Amino acid sequence: MKPVSADEAIKLRHPEGVALITCRDEKKVNVTPIGWFTLCNSKPHRWAICLSNKHFSNKVISETKEFVLCLPSYLQKDDILYCGSVHGWDVNKLDNCKLKTIESKQVKTPILENSIACFECKVIKTCDAGDHTIFIGEIVESYISSKKDKVYNFGERKLIKWDLKQ
């Protein structure tokens, strides 16, 4: 083992899973792709997501105390890349991509059609992590589709699919 900078070593975390986070304020629905997410409790089930304090989604989730975590299908690859390249502060991302929303049952934020799975979450706790915020959301409703082509990030805007039927 040789010593290197944390930045250099962190590059080796790939491949990492990709999730799409949706949130809704009074004006629009925002979609943000993230790689920093994990299940963090089993009973009740909870997701932990980590968002930059600069992100529009961070502001919206802080105010509304809810989000939807979607595990996207490879069919959504181009929209994942688009939503990760523009800011919700500047544009309504859904106006410029093919993602379609479906009304949720327990939260105001919609789920995304054609995702592998979606989880409606109500924020129960936040944690200041420095330049990011960790939101812990309790799953209040969940959905699956027939899609089985999970997306993984290999870094440098390279997404690959993994067929869950294998």
TORMIVEX-691061 format. One line per 8 residues: number of its first residue (from 1); for each residue x, y negated, z of N, C-alpha, C. Coordinates in nm, 2 decimals, always signed. Each point is the difference from the previous one (the first is absolute). Example, Ala and Ser with C-alpha at 12.3 -4.5 7.8 and 13.67 -1.06 7.14 Angstrom:
BEGIN
1) +1.32 +0.57 +0.78 -0.09 -0.12 +0.00 +0.09 -0.12 +0.00  -0.04 -0.11 -0.07 +0.09 -0.11 +0.00 -0.08 -0.11 +0.08
This chain:
BEGIN
1) +0.08 +0.12 +0.00 -0.08 -0.12 +0.00 +0.09 -0.12 +0.00  -0.04 -0.10 -0.08 +0.08 -0.13 +0.00 -0.09 -0.11 +0.04  +0.05 -0.10 +0.07 -0.08 -0.11 +0.04 -0.04 -0.09 -0.12  -0.12 -0.04 -0.01 -0.05 -0.10 -0.10 -0.09 -0.10 +0.06  -0.04 -0.10 -0.07 -0.10 -0.09 +0.05 -0.14 +0.07 +0.01  -0.08 -0.05 +0.08 -0.14 +0.05 +0.01 -0.07 -0.01 -0.13  +0.02 -0.11 -0.07 -0.07 -0.02 -0.13 +0.04 +0.11 -0.10  +0.13 +0.04 +0.00 +0.04 +0.11 -0.09 -0.06 +0.13 +0.04
9) +0.00 +0.03 +0.13 -0.05 +0.13 +0.04 -0.16 +0.01 -0.02  -0.06 -0.11 +0.02 -0.15 -0.01 -0.01 -0.05 +0.03 -0.14  +0.09 -0.03 -0.10 -0.04 +0.03 -0.14 -0.02 +0.15 -0.02  +0.06 +0.08 +0.08 -0.01 +0.15 -0.01 -0.13 +0.06 +0.05  -0.09 -0.09 +0.05 -0.13 +0.05 +0.06 -0.09 +0.06 -0.11  +0.02 -0.04 -0.13 -0.09 +0.04 -0.10 +0.02 +0.15 -0.03  -0.10 +0.07 -0.05 -0.13 -0.05 -0.03 -0.09 -0.02 +0.13  -0.08 -0.10 -0.01 -0.09 -0.03 +0.11 -0.14 -0.01 -0.06
17) -0.10 +0.04 +0.08 -0.14 -0.01 -0.04 -0.04 -0.14 -0.02  -0.11 -0.02 -0.08 -0.06 -0.13 -0.03 -0.14 +0.00 +0.05  -0.04 -0.11 +0.06 -0.14 -0.02 +0.04 -0.04 -0.13 -0.06  -0.13 -0.02 -0.03 -0.06 -0.13 -0.03 -0.08 -0.04 +0.12  +0.02 -0.12 +0.05 -0.08 -0.06 +0.11 -0.09 -0.10 -0.06  -0.13 +0.01 +0.03 -0.10 -0.10 -0.04 -0.04 -0.07 +0.12  -0.03 -0.13 -0.02 -0.06 -0.08 +0.11 -0.08 -0.11 -0.07  -0.09 -0.06 +0.08 -0.10 -0.09 -0.06 -0.01 -0.12 +0.09
25) +0.01 -0.12 -0.06 -0.03 -0.12 +0.08 -0.13 -0.05 -0.06  -0.04 -0.13 +0.03 -0.13 -0.05 -0.05 +0.00 -0.03 -0.15  +0.12 +0.00 -0.06 +0.01 -0.03 -0.14 +0.03 +0.11 -0.10  +0.08 +0.10 +0.05 +0.04 +0.10 -0.09 +0.05 +0.13 +0.07  +0.01 +0.10 -0.08 +0.06 +0.13 +0.04 +0.15 -0.01 -0.04  +0.09 +0.04 +0.09 +0.14 +0.01 -0.04 +0.05 +0.14 +0.00  +0.09 +0.03 -0.08 +0.06 +0.14 -0.01 +0.15 -0.02 +0.01  +0.06 +0.08 +0.09 +0.14 -0.01 +0.02 +0.06 +0.14 +0.01
33) +0.10 +0.03 -0.09 +0.06 +0.13 +0.01 +0.11 +0.00 +0.12  +0.00 +0.10 +0.07 +0.10 +0.01 +0.11 +0.07 +0.14 +0.01  +0.12 +0.01 +0.05 +0.07 +0.12 +0.03 +0.01 +0.03 +0.14  -0.02 -0.10 +0.08 +0.02 +0.01 +0.15 -0.14 +0.03 +0.06  -0.03 +0.12 +0.01 -0.13 +0.05 +0.06 +0.02 +0.14 +0.06  -0.07 +0.03 +0.11 +0.00 +0.13 +0.05 -0.12 +0.03 +0.09  -0.04 +0.12 +0.01 -0.09 +0.04 +0.10 +0.07 -0.01 +0.14  -0.07 -0.06 +0.10 +0.06 -0.02 +0.13 -0.08 +0.05 +0.12
41) -0.11 +0.07 -0.03 -0.08 +0.06 +0.11 -0.09 +0.10 -0.06  -0.02 +0.11 +0.07 -0.09 +0.10 -0.05 -0.14 +0.01 +0.05  -0.03 -0.04 +0.12 -0.13 +0.00 +0.05 -0.03 -0.13 +0.08  -0.06 -0.10 -0.05 -0.05 -0.01 -0.14 +0.12 -0.03 -0.09  -0.03 +0.03 -0.13 +0.10 -0.03 -0.11 +0.02 -0.14 -0.02  +0.13 -0.04 -0.01 +0.04 -0.14 -0.02 +0.11 -0.01 -0.10  +0.00 -0.11 -0.08 +0.10 -0.03 -0.09 +0.08 -0.12 +0.05  +0.13 +0.00 -0.01 +0.08 -0.12 +0.03 +0.05 -0.05 -0.14
49) -0.02 -0.12 -0.03 +0.05 -0.06 -0.12 +0.09 -0.12 +0.04  +0.10 -0.03 -0.08 +0.09 -0.11 +0.03 +0.00 -0.10 -0.12  -0.03 -0.12 +0.03 -0.01 -0.10 -0.11 +0.08 -0.13 +0.03  +0.07 -0.05 -0.10 +0.08 -0.12 +0.02 -0.09 -0.11 +0.05  +0.05 -0.08 +0.09 -0.07 -0.12 +0.05 -0.04 -0.10 -0.10  +0.07 +0.01 -0.12 -0.02 -0.10 -0.11 -0.12 +0.05 -0.09  -0.04 +0.12 +0.02 -0.10 +0.05 -0.10 -0.14 -0.05 +0.04  -0.08 -0.03 -0.11 -0.14 -0.04 +0.01 -0.08 +0.10 +0.08
57) +0.03 +0.13 -0.03 -0.07 +0.11 +0.07 +0.02 +0.00 +0.15  +0.12 -0.04 +0.05 +0.03 -0.01 +0.14 -0.09 -0.10 +0.06  -0.02 -0.12 -0.06 -0.09 -0.10 +0.05 -0.14 +0.05 +0.01  -0.05 +0.06 -0.11 -0.14 +0.05 -0.01 -0.02 +0.10 +0.11  +0.08 +0.10 +0.01 -0.02 +0.11 +0.10 +0.01 -0.06 +0.14  +0.09 -0.09 +0.02 +0.01 -0.06 +0.14 -0.13 -0.07 +0.03  -0.07 -0.06 -0.09 -0.13 -0.07 +0.02 -0.12 +0.09 +0.01  +0.00 +0.10 -0.09 -0.12 +0.09 -0.01 +0.00 +0.12 +0.08
65) +0.12 +0.04 +0.04 +0.02 +0.12 +0.09 -0.04 +0.13 -0.07  +0.01 +0.00 -0.14 -0.03 +0.13 -0.07 +0.08 +0.00 -0.13  +0.01 +0.13 -0.05 +0.07 +0.02 -0.13 -0.05 +0.14 -0.05  +0.03 +0.02 -0.12 -0.02 +0.14 -0.06 +0.14 +0.04 -0.05  +0.04 +0.12 +0.04 +0.12 +0.06 -0.06 -0.05 +0.11 -0.10  +0.05 -0.02 -0.12 -0.02 +0.09 -0.11 +0.12 +0.07 -0.05  +0.00 +0.13 -0.01 +0.11 +0.07 -0.06 -0.03 +0.01 -0.15  +0.07 -0.08 -0.08 -0.03 -0.01 -0.14 +0.03 +0.12 -0.09
73) -0.06 +0.02 -0.11 +0.03 +0.10 -0.09 +0.09 -0.06 -0.11  +0.07 +0.09 -0.07 +0.10 -0.05 -0.10 -0.07 -0.08 -0.11  -0.13 +0.02 -0.02 -0.08 -0.07 -0.09 +0.01 -0.15 +0.03  +0.02 -0.04 +0.12 +0.00 -0.14 +0.05 +0.14 -0.06 +0.00  +0.10 +0.07 -0.06 +0.14 -0.04 +0.00 +0.02 -0.14 -0.05  -0.05 -0.04 -0.11 +0.02 -0.13 -0.06 -0.06 -0.11 +0.10  -0.11 +0.03 +0.06 -0.06 -0.10 +0.09 +0.07 -0.01 +0.13  +0.07 +0.11 +0.04 +0.08 +0.00 +0.12 +0.12 -0.10 -0.03
81) +0.06 +0.02 -0.11 +0.12 -0.09 -0.04 -0.05 -0.15 -0.01  -0.11 -0.02 -0.07 -0.05 -0.14 -0.01 -0.03 -0.06 +0.14  -0.08 +0.07 +0.08 -0.03 -0.06 +0.13 +0.12 -0.02 +0.09  +0.10 +0.07 -0.02 +0.13 -0.02 +0.07 +0.08 -0.11 -0.05  -0.03 -0.05 -0.12 +0.08 -0.10 -0.06 -0.06 -0.14 +0.00  -0.12 -0.02 +0.05 -0.06 -0.13 +0.02 -0.05 -0.02 +0.14  -0.03 -0.12 +0.04 -0.04 -0.03 +0.14 -0.14 -0.03 +0.01  -0.07 +0.05 +0.10 -0.14 -0.02 +0.02 -0.03 -0.15 +0.03
89) +0.11 -0.07 +0.05 -0.02 -0.15 +0.02 -0.03 -0.07 -0.13  +0.05 +0.05 -0.11 +0.00 -0.07 -0.13 -0.11 +0.05 -0.10  -0.03 +0.13 +0.01 -0.10 +0.06 -0.10 -0.09 +0.09 +0.06  -0.11 +0.03 -0.06 -0.10 +0.10 +0.03 +0.05 +0.13 -0.08  +0.07 +0.09 +0.06 +0.06 +0.11 -0.06 -0.10 +0.08 -0.08  -0.12 +0.02 +0.06 -0.10 +0.09 -0.06 -0.05 -0.06 -0.14  +0.02 -0.13 -0.02 -0.04 -0.06 -0.12 +0.09 +0.04 -0.12  +0.12 +0.05 +0.04 +0.11 +0.02 -0.10 +0.04 +0.14 -0.01
97) -0.07 +0.10 +0.06 +0.04 +0.14 -0.01 -0.13 +0.08 -0.02  +0.02 +0.13 -0.01 -0.11 +0.10 -0.03 -0.06 +0.06 +0.13  +0.06 -0.03 +0.12 -0.06 +0.06 +0.12 -0.14 -0.04 +0.02  -0.08 +0.10 +0.04 -0.14 -0.02 +0.02 -0.03 +0.03 +0.15  -0.09 -0.08 +0.06 -0.03 +0.01 +0.14 -0.14 +0.07 +0.02  -0.01 +0.06 +0.11 -0.13 +0.07 +0.04 -0.02 -0.05 +0.15  -0.13 -0.04 +0.02 -0.03 -0.05 +0.13 +0.03 +0.10 +0.11  +0.05 -0.04 +0.11 +0.03 +0.08 +0.12 -0.12 +0.01 +0.09
105) +0.00 +0.10 +0.09 -0.11 +0.02 +0.09 +0.01 -0.07 +0.13  +0.13 -0.01 +0.06 +0.02 -0.05 +0.13 +0.07 -0.13 +0.01  +0.06 -0.04 -0.10 +0.07 -0.13 -0.01 -0.04 -0.08 -0.12  +0.03 -0.13 +0.00 -0.04 -0.08 -0.12 +0.10 +0.01 -0.11  +0.12 +0.05 +0.02 +0.10 +0.02 -0.10 -0.04 +0.13 -0.08  +0.01 -0.02 -0.14 -0.04 +0.12 -0.08 +0.11 +0.10 -0.02  -0.03 +0.12 -0.04 +0.09 +0.11 -0.03 +0.03 -0.01 -0.15  +0.10 +0.07 -0.05 +0.04 -0.01 -0.14 -0.04 +0.13 -0.07
113) -0.08 -0.01 -0.10 -0.03 +0.11 -0.09 +0.12 +0.07 -0.05  +0.00 +0.13 -0.02 +0.11 +0.08 -0.06 +0.12 +0.01 +0.09  -0.01 -0.03 +0.12 +0.11 +0.03 +0.10 -0.02 +0.15 +0.04  +0.11 +0.05 +0.05 +0.00 +0.14 +0.05 -0.09 +0.01 +0.12  +0.03 -0.10 +0.09 -0.07 -0.01 +0.13 -0.01 -0.15 +0.04  -0.10 -0.03 +0.08 -0.01 -0.14 +0.05 -0.05 +0.01 +0.15  +0.05 -0.09 +0.08 -0.03 +0.00 +0.14 -0.04 -0.14 +0.04  -0.12 -0.02 +0.05 -0.04 -0.13 +0.06 +0.05 +0.00 +0.14
121) +0.07 -0.12 +0.03 +0.06 -0.01 +0.13 -0.04 -0.13 +0.07  -0.02 +0.01 +0.13 -0.02 -0.12 +0.08 +0.13 -0.01 +0.09  +0.06 -0.12 -0.01 +0.12 -0.03 +0.08 -0.03 +0.00 +0.15  +0.08 +0.08 +0.07 -0.01 +0.01 +0.14 +0.12 -0.06 +0.07  +0.11 -0.02 -0.07 +0.12 -0.05 +0.06 +0.09 -0.06 -0.11  +0.07 -0.10 +0.04 +0.11 -0.05 -0.09 +0.13 -0.01 +0.08  +0.11 +0.00 -0.08 +0.13 -0.01 +0.07 +0.09 -0.09 -0.09  +0.05 -0.10 +0.06 +0.10 -0.09 -0.07 +0.13 +0.08 -0.01
129) +0.04 +0.03 -0.13 +0.12 +0.07 -0.02 +0.11 -0.09 -0.06  -0.01 -0.13 +0.02 +0.10 -0.09 -0.05 -0.06 -0.07 -0.12  +0.05 +0.03 -0.12 -0.05 -0.07 -0.12 -0.12 +0.08 -0.06  -0.04 +0.11 +0.07 -0.12 +0.08 -0.04 -0.09 +0.01 +0.12  -0.12 +0.04 -0.03 -0.10 +0.04 +0.10 -0.04 +0.14 -0.02  -0.01 +0.07 +0.11 -0.05 +0.14 -0.01 -0.15 -0.01 +0.05  -0.09 +0.05 -0.09 -0.14 +0.01 +0.03 -0.04 +0.14 +0.03  -0.06 +0.03 +0.11 -0.05 +0.14 +0.03 -0.15 +0.00 -0.02
137) -0.04 +0.08 -0.10 -0.14 +0.00 -0.03 -0.06 +0.14 +0.03  -0.11 +0.00 +0.07 -0.07 +0.13 +0.03 -0.09 +0.03 -0.12  +0.01 +0.12 -0.05 -0.08 +0.04 -0.12 -0.15 +0.02 +0.05  -0.09 -0.08 -0.07 -0.14 +0.01 +0.03 -0.08 +0.07 -0.11  +0.06 +0.02 -0.11 -0.06 +0.07 -0.11 +0.11 +0.04 -0.10  -0.02 +0.12 -0.06 +0.10 +0.04 -0.10 -0.06 +0.07 -0.12  +0.07 +0.00 -0.11 -0.06 +0.05 -0.13 +0.12 +0.07 -0.07  -0.04 +0.10 -0.09 +0.09 +0.06 -0.09 -0.06 +0.00 -0.14
145) +0.08 +0.02 -0.10 -0.05 +0.01 -0.14 +0.06 +0.13 -0.05  -0.03 +0.03 -0.13 +0.06 +0.12 -0.06 +0.14 -0.02 -0.05  +0.05 -0.13 +0.01 +0.14 -0.03 -0.05 +0.10 +0.08 +0.09  +0.11 +0.04 -0.06 +0.10 +0.08 +0.08 +0.14 -0.05 -0.04  +0.01 -0.11 -0.07 +0.13 -0.04 -0.05 +0.06 -0.12 +0.09  +0.06 +0.03 +0.10 +0.05 -0.09 +0.10 +0.12 -0.08 -0.06  +0.01 -0.13 +0.04 +0.10 -0.09 -0.05 +0.12 -0.01 +0.11  +0.12 +0.01 -0.05 +0.12 -0.03 +0.08 +0.08 -0.10 -0.06
153) +0.06 -0.09 +0.09 +0.09 -0.10 -0.05 +0.14 +0.05 +0.01  +0.07 -0.02 -0.11 +0.15 +0.04 -0.01 +0.08 -0.12 +0.00  -0.06 -0.12 +0.03 +0.08 -0.13 +0.00 +0.01 -0.06 -0.13  +0.04 -0.12 -0.01 +0.02 -0.07 -0.12 -0.12 +0.00 -0.09  -0.12 -0.01 +0.06 -0.13 +0.00 -0.08 -0.02 +0.13 -0.08  +0.06 +0.11 +0.05 -0.02 +0.13 -0.07 -0.09 +0.09 +0.09  -0.12 +0.03 -0.06 -0.10 +0.08 +0.07 +0.00 +0.14 -0.07  -0.02 +0.10 +0.08 -0.01 +0.14 -0.06 -0.13 +0.06 +0.06
161) -0.05 +0.10 -0.06 -0.11 +0.07 +0.05 +0.04 +0.14 +0.05  -0.07 +0.04 +0.10 +0.01 +0.14 +0.06 -0.14 +0.06 +0.00  -0.01 +0.11 -0.07 -0.13 +0.06 -0.01 -0.03 +0.08 +0.12  -0.09 -0.03 +0.08 -0.03 +0.07 +0.13 -0.05 +0.14 -0.02  -0.04 +0.03 -0.13 -0.05 +0.14 -0.03 +0.12 +0.10 -0.01  +0.12 -0.05 +0.00 +0.12 +0.09 -0.01 +0.02 +0.09 +0.12
